[in-house]
């Protein structure tokens, strides 16, 4: 009975919907199994739509019908984590690990929840166990993800050298552009601006990415942080011309231009070319600046860039007021995988 339920659940996961059952041909499938698979599919649909409480309700109903279904338990644990019901999620995952010690995903999920709870030692232990298992199984992509998680965790608790080592390890295991940028941002957070700039140039040349707008944007921020404002302006302009798509990075380059313009205004008394900006535009910019500057995103900015953003944000807040309460540089929402 359970094997049919798992099969049916898998079919639901792999497609939008099963064909309409033909009772005459499919009457060998018990109604309860069809109902259970439907509930699982419903729960996953709600989860993808960020309707987490409905997702929880559907998965609980499925688990009531099939209390030994590990795949349903694992899905429920993910939903409970999202709903901040962490104790129950830990209980479910602990039971799953006890019964299925060979499944890496359960240990990785438990490590993530312990991180959210602030139990960093337990989190690190489970991440390391999951990492060893991933390497043993030659699942290097998962191992890279876990290394990145360990880097984030180490950075969170102030172990900078350990954080940098784990970050480099992630890049070695998954040497692609995405992981390179993550490694780069960790170096920025640790203050290695010159090293970062040299590595970006080297990477772009080796990978034939001299026209990559994202990397050009990173170069712009790094040059600004090193005091090379002409180069910063040049690379920011190139990145925009080549069509940078990341919203946060677009805003970073807007900030960079404002910082450089402000410096130029200090050395020039001319206001002839000053652009008129409406108060509505200023408020919109202020809200976005406040949201990004006082969020985990800014933890990976070079300090000189962050200092300028902080100064600008405070001056706008002083003039126009807070948009909402924010916790400066909170790492609470920076949850590793």
N, C-alpha and C positions, 0 to 999 in steps of 0.2 A: 504493500500500500504506500509506504513512504517513498519507495523508488519511483513510483508513478508520480507522486506529488513533486519530488525534486525535478523530474523530467519536465513536468508541466510548468513548474516555476521557471525553469531555464528557458523554455520556449517563450514564456511571457517576457523574460528579460531580453531576449534576443530580437524581439519584434515589437511593433506597436500594439498588435492584438492578434490573438489566435482567430482562425476562421470560425464562423458561427457553428457551434456544435450541431451535428445532425444526430439526433437522438437514436435514430434507427441503427446508424452505423457505429456510434460511439457509446452505446449503452453499457459497454464493459468498464467505462471509467466511472467510479462512484461519484455521486453528486458532491460529496464532501470534499473530494480532491479538486474538482473543478472550482468549487467555492473558495477553497484555500488558496489555490493558484491565482484566482481573480483578486483576492484580498492582497496578496503580495504585490501583484502588478499595480493595484490601486495605490498601495502605500508608496511604492517607488515613484509612481506618477506624481503623487502629492509632494514627495520630497523634492523632486526636480523642479516643481513649481514653488518651492519654499513655503509650502503649506504644511509645516512640520507637525502640528498637533493632529491634523487629519491623518498624516502619514503614520504617526505613532498609533492612533486608534485602529487603523486598518491592519497594521502589522501585529498588534496585540490580538486582534480577532483571529488572524491567521495562526498565531502561535497557540491560541486556545484550542484550535482545531488540531494542530500538529505540534504538541509541546516538545517533541524531540528533534524538530527541524533546525539544524544548526545554521543553515543559511538565513532563516528568518530571524533567529536570535542575533546573528551578526548584523543584519540590517537594522534591527530594532536598536542595538547598541549604538550604531551611528546616529540614528535619529534622536535617541535619548541624550547623546552628547550635545547635539545641536540645541535640544530643549533644556540643556543645563541640568539634566537629571543624572549627574555624574556618578553618584554612588551605585545606582542600579546598573548603569552602563559598565562600571568596573566589575560588579558582581557577575554580570552576564559574560563578559570577556574572560574573567578569571576561570569561570566554569568551562568555557569553550577551550581555553588553553590547556586546562587540566585534561580534557577529553581528547584534544587534538594538538598535542605539543609540536607537531611537525608543520603546522600552518603559520607562516610568518606574519600574515596580515593581522591576525588576532593580537600578536605581541606588539606589532607596530601601532595598532589602534589603542591598545592599553597604554603604551608609552605616551601617546598623544594626549590622552585624558589626564594622566598624571602631570603632564606639563601644564595643562590648563588649570589643574588644581594647585599648582605651585609646588608639587612634590618632585623636585628636580632630580634628586638622587635616584628615586624609583624610576622616573622617566628615562634617565640616562641608562640605567641597567637594562631596561627592556629594549631600548633602542639598540644597545650594543649587542644584545642577544639576537635581535632580529637582523642586525647587520651581519653578524657571523654566519647565521643561517643562510642569508641571501648570497653571500660570497661563496659559501660551501655549495650552494645550488647553482652557482655561476649566473645568478640573476643580478648582473652588475647595474642595471638601470634602477632596480629597487635599492640596491646597496648605495648608489649615488644619492638617491632621495633621502635615505636614512642618514647618510653623512651630512647632507645639507641640514637636516633636522638637528643633528648633534651640534653642528656649527651654530645654529640659531640658539639652541639651549645654552651652549657654553658662553656665547656672547651675552645672553640674558643674565647669567650669574656672574659675569665679570672675568671669565677665564679667556683672555684675549688670544693668547698664543694657541691654546687648545682650539679655540674657535677658528682661527686662521688655518690651522692644520687640517681640521675637518672640512673646511671649505675647499682647500686645495685637493683634498682626497676626493671630494665629490666631483671636481673637474677632471681629475685623472680617470675616474671610473666612467665619466660621461663627458668626453672632451668635445662638446658642441658649443655653439655660440650662446645658447641660452644659459648653460652652466658657466661659461666664461664670464658673462655679464654678472651673474650672481656672485661669482668669486671676486670680481672687480668691485662690486658694491661692498662686500665685506672688507676689502682692503681700504676702501674709502672710509668706512666707519672706524677703522683702526688707525687712520692717519697716514697711510702709505701712498701719498698722492703722486710723487715722482715715479715710484715703481709702477703704479697703476697706469700712468700716462705712457710710460715706455712699453708696458705690456699690451696696451690697446693698439698702439702703432704697430708693434711686432705681429700681433694677432691679425690685424686687418691686412697686413702685407702677405702673411703666410696663407691666409684663407681667401685671398682675393676679395676682400670686403671693404675696399677703400671708398666705396660709395654706399655703404650701409648707413642709413640715417640714424639708427639707434646708437651705433658706436660713435658716429660723429657727434651726436648729442652728448655722449659720455665724455668725449674729448673736450667739448666746449666747457662743460662744468669743471673738469679737472684743470684745464688751462686757466680758468677764472680763479680757481682755488690756489693755483701756483703764482698768481699775479700777472699772468700773460693775457691781458685783456684784449689785445688785438687778435691774437690767435683764438681766444674764446669767441669773440664776435664772428670771426671767419667761419669757424666750425658750426656755430649755432645757425648761421645763415645757410650754410651748405645742407645741414640736417633738415631745415625747413623746406628748402628748395627741392630736396629729394623725396619729400613726402613722409615725414615722421608720423607714425600712426598712434603710438602709445600716448594716451591722454595725459598721464602724469608727467611723462617726459616733455610733452609739448608745453605744459605749464611751467616746468623747470626752465625751459629755454626762454619763455616769456619773462620769468623772474630774472634770469641772467641778463637779458637785455635791459630790464629796468634798473638793475644794480649798476650796470655800466653807464647807462644814461645819467643816473644820479651822480656818478663820479665825474662825468664830463660836465654836468651842470655846475659843479663846484668850481671848475676851472674856467667857466665862461659866464659872463654876466648877461649874455644875449638871451632874450626870451621870445624873439620874433617867431621862431619855428615851433614854439610849444603847442602841442596838440590839445584841443579841447576834449575833455572827457566828462560825460554826464555823471551825476551823482549815482544814478542807478548802476552804471557800469563799474564805478568805484566800489560800490557795496557788493556787487556780484564778485568782483575780483577779491575783495577783502575776505568774503566768506570762503572762497576757494583757497585762498592763501592760508587762512586760519585753520581750515580743515586739514590741509596737507602738512603745514609746518608743525602742527602739534599732534601729529599722528606717527605711527611706527614707520611710515615711509621715510621720514626725515632722518631717522637713525642711520640711514645708509648714505646720507649726503656728507661730503667733505665739510669739516667744521667751518672753514671760512664762508662757504656757501650758506650753511645753516645759520650762521651768525647774522648774515645780511638779511636772510628771510625772517629771522626772529625780530630784528630791528624794525623792518618794514611792517610786519604784522602788528607789533606793539604800537607803532605810530598810528596805524589805521584804527586799531582798537581804541586808542586814546581819543581819537577824533570822532569815531562813529559808533563805538561801543561793541561789546561782544555779540557775536552771532548766536552762540550757544556755549554752554559749559563744555570745556574740553580739558582732558588731562594731558599735560605736556609730556610728549615722548613716552606715552604708555605702551608697554609691550604686550598688554593683555590680549589684543586682537592679532598679534603676530604668532600664529600657531603653526608649528612645523607639521610636516606630513607624517 
